[in-house]
Amino acid sequence: MSRANLNKDPKDVASMFDGVAKRYDFMNDLLSLGRTRAWRRATTSIIAPTSGLKILDLAAGTGSSSAPLAQAGAEVIASDFSEGMLAQGRARHPELTFIKADALNLPFPEATFDVVTISFGLRNTADFDKALAQALKVTKSGGRLVIAEFSHPTWRPFRMVYMNYLMRALPAIARRTASNPDAYVYLAESIRSWPDQGALSERICAAGWSSVAWQNLTGGVVAVHTAIKG
């Protein structure tokens, strides 16, 4: 399967990410004009990893989001449902613990983690409300949820330019540089169809989380949502 559709069938999405795993981090840096690393640093700062903190990193892919957490002393499990991404992650970060896991059916006991985080992966789940509920289940009472995800720029003129870029320039760049450009057409479509900051916050609350807030990065191109398990 060369790409996934917006119905986000898990097998199609996993197959798509298997196919782009080797160049996924490079393409993300290219297509975000180099902002991906800054967004990840900001998310790490919000998580504030410390020694002994137990963190589940969902949709961790190649481990780019997990490695800084482990380097700060946290006990991190990097999970993903794409075998291709996990293979790349294990090769690049042999120091990390990688586990194949579906965000819609997590194989961990209840109340296991101090923090559950997911960076740029929630929108690729077939049922993100269920993913939010599963994250709640495995989080300790008083534990936190941290979601970094593409969102909606807050300044309308920029939002119009950005959304047009996603559907026009981004796929064109991908066709010249990526091994599977159709995958990036899907990624652009999935970003455009994703709820804005307020709508996502409402869904997080509906899943049972409390104290939901968000921080915009790059004018809302990305938003980092946080919540607490009461």
C-alpha positions in Angstrom: 0.0 0.0 0.0 1.7 3.2 -1.1 -0.4 5.5 1.0 -3.2 5.6 3.5 -6.6 7.2 3.1 -8.3 9.5 5.6 -10.4 6.5 6.9 -7.0 5.6 8.5 -7.3 1.9 8.3 -4.5 0.7 10.7 -3.0 -1.8 8.3 -2.8 0.9 5.5 -1.3 3.4 7.9 1.3 1.0 9.3 2.2 -0.2 5.8 2.6 3.4 4.6 5.0 4.3 7.5 6.9 1.0 7.0 7.6 2.3 3.5 8.9 5.8 4.5 10.7 4.8 7.7 14.3 5.1 6.4 13.9 8.8 5.3 11.0 9.8 7.5 13.0 12.0 9.9 14.9 13.7 7.0 11.7 14.4 5.1 10.0 15.8 8.2 12.9 18.3 8.6 12.8 19.2 5.0 9.0 19.6 4.7 8.8 21.6 8.0 11.6 23.9 6.8 13.7 22.7 9.7 11.2 23.4 12.5 10.6 19.8 13.5 13.6 19.6 15.8 12.6 22.9 17.5 9.1 21.6 18.0 10.5 18.4 19.6 12.7 20.4 21.9 9.8 22.5 23.0 7.7 19.4 23.7 10.6 17.8 25.7 10.7 21.0 27.8 7.0 20.9 28.5 7.3 17.2 29.5 10.2 18.2 31.8 11.7 14.6 32.1 13.6 13.8 35.2 15.3 10.7 36.7 12.8 8.0 37.6 9.8 9.4 35.7 8.1 6.6 33.8 7.1 7.8 30.3 5.2 6.1 27.5 6.0 7.6 24.1 3.2 6.6 21.7 3.8 6.6 17.9 7.5 7.1 18.7 8.6 6.0 15.3 12.4 6.1 15.1 12.8 7.3 18.6 13.5 11.0 17.8 11.0 12.1 20.6 12.0 9.4 23.0 15.8 9.8 23.1 15.9 13.3 24.8 13.5 12.0 27.5 15.8 9.0 28.2 18.9 11.2 28.1 17.3 13.3 30.9 17.1 10.2 33.1 13.5 9.2 32.5 12.4 5.6 32.1 11.0 5.6 28.6 9.1 3.1 26.5 9.1 4.0 22.8 6.1 2.3 21.2 4.8 2.2 17.6 2.7 -0.1 15.5 4.9 0.2 12.4 7.5 -2.6 12.2 9.5 -0.5 9.7 9.7 2.5 12.1 10.6 0.3 15.0 13.4 -1.3 13.1 14.9 2.1 12.2 14.5 3.2 15.8 16.3 0.1 17.2 19.1 0.6 14.8 19.5 4.3 15.6 18.9 4.2 19.3 19.9 0.8 20.7 19.8 2.3 24.2 16.0 2.7 24.1 13.3 0.2 24.8 11.1 -0.2 21.7 7.8 -2.1 22.0 5.3 -2.7 19.2 2.0 -1.4 20.5 -1.3 -0.2 19.0 -2.5 3.1 20.6 -6.1 1.8 20.4 -5.3 -1.3 22.5 -2.3 -0.6 24.7 -0.7 -3.8 26.2 0.3 -2.1 29.5 -1.3 -2.4 33.0 -3.6 0.4 34.2 -1.9 3.3 36.0 1.6 2.4 34.9 3.0 5.7 33.6 3.6 9.2 35.0 3.4 10.7 31.5 2.0 9.5 28.3 3.1 11.5 25.2 2.5 11.4 21.5 4.2 13.6 18.9 2.7 14.0 15.4 1.0 10.6 15.6 -2.5 11.1 17.2 -4.0 12.2 13.9 -2.9 9.0 12.3 -4.9 6.7 14.6 -8.2 5.3 13.3 -10.1 6.5 16.4 -8.2 9.1 18.3 -11.0 9.3 21.0 -10.2 5.7 21.8 -6.5 6.5 21.8 -7.0 9.2 24.3 -9.1 6.9 26.5 -6.4 4.2 26.3 -3.7 6.7 27.3 -5.9 7.7 30.3 -6.1 4.1 31.4 -2.4 3.5 31.5 -1.6 6.8 33.2 -1.2 7.1 37.0 -3.6 9.3 39.0 -2.2 12.8 38.8 -0.2 11.8 35.7 0.0 13.9 32.6 -0.8 13.7 28.9 1.4 15.7 26.4 0.4 15.8 22.8 2.4 17.6 20.1 0.4 17.7 16.9 0.0 19.9 13.8 -2.8 22.3 14.3 -4.3 25.5 12.8 -2.3 28.8 12.6 -4.0 31.5 14.6 -3.5 34.3 12.1 -6.0 33.9 9.3 -3.8 35.2 6.4 -1.0 32.9 7.4 -3.5 30.0 7.9 -4.7 30.4 4.3 -1.1 30.4 3.0 -0.1 27.5 5.2 -3.0 25.3 4.2 -2.4 26.0 0.5 1.2 25.1 1.0 0.3 21.8 2.5 -1.8 20.7 -0.4 0.3 22.2 -3.2 3.9 22.9 -2.5 4.5 20.2 0.1 3.4 17.3 -2.2 5.4 18.8 -5.1 8.5 18.9 -3.0 7.9 15.4 -1.8 7.6 14.1 -5.4 11.1 15.4 -6.1 12.7 14.2 -2.9 10.8 11.3 -1.3 10.8 7.6 -2.2 7.0 7.5 -1.5 5.5 11.0 -2.3 2.0 9.7 -2.0 2.6 9.2 1.7 3.2 12.9 2.1 0.0 13.8 0.2 -1.8 11.8 2.8 0.1 13.6 5.6 -0.9 17.0 4.1 -4.5 15.9 3.9 -4.5 14.6 7.4 -3.2 17.9 8.8 -5.8 19.9 6.9 -8.7 17.7 8.2 -7.4 17.7 11.9 -9.5 19.6 14.6 -8.2 23.0 15.7 -6.8 23.7 19.1 -10.2 24.3 20.9 -11.9 21.3 19.2 -9.1 18.9 20.2 -9.2 20.2 23.7 -12.9 19.4 23.9 -12.2 15.8 22.7 -9.5 15.4 25.3 -11.9 16.5 28.0 -14.5 14.1 26.7 -12.1 11.2 27.0 -11.8 11.9 30.8 -8.8 14.1 31.1 -8.9 17.3 33.2 -7.0 20.7 33.3 -6.6 20.6 29.5 -4.5 23.4 28.0 -2.4 24.1 25.0 0.6 26.0 23.8 1.0 27.2 20.2 4.3 26.8 18.4 5.2 28.7 15.2 1.9 30.6 15.4 -0.2 27.6 15.8 1.3 25.4 13.0 1.8 23.0 15.9 0.1 23.0 19.3 1.2 21.1 22.4 -1.8 20.0 24.4 -1.4 19.0 28.0 -3.9 17.4 30.5 -3.9 15.7 33.8 -5.6 12.5 35.0 -7.7 13.4 38.0 
